[in-house]
Amino acid sequence: ADILDIPDPDEAEHALRGWMSWASRSRLRPFVKACRTIRKHLDGILPYLRSGRLTNERVEGTNNHIRVIARRAYGFHSAHALISMASSAAAE
């Protein structure tokens, strides 16, 4: 099972730490390197596991949407067109 898909945060953390233990003892350089990277960022990964998978994907999606609108509005003579398009998209 994918560790990030385990619904119980304690179980997910246990699985992650178990994988890290295995990976750090393995002699497979890519796994050892991945384990070091995960260990380095563990302070950010564990809250993600405990938070119920809160992410910034909605904000990123909105930013992406606005970038597309901005490209479509390129060449208009004022920013008003971009603002109007972004406002109508946000209402969707």
Number of C-alpha atoms within 10 A of each C-alpha: 6 8 15 16 11 14 13 13 20 13 13 19 19 13 17 21 16 11 15 19 13 14 19 16 12 12 10 10 11 11 17 18 13 14 22 15 11 16 14 11 11 15 10 11 15 15 14 15 22 15 10 11 13 10 10 8 9 9 10 11 11 14 12 12 14 19 13 12 18 17 10 13 19 12 9 10 8 10 12 11 16 18 15 13 15 19 12 10 13 11 6 5
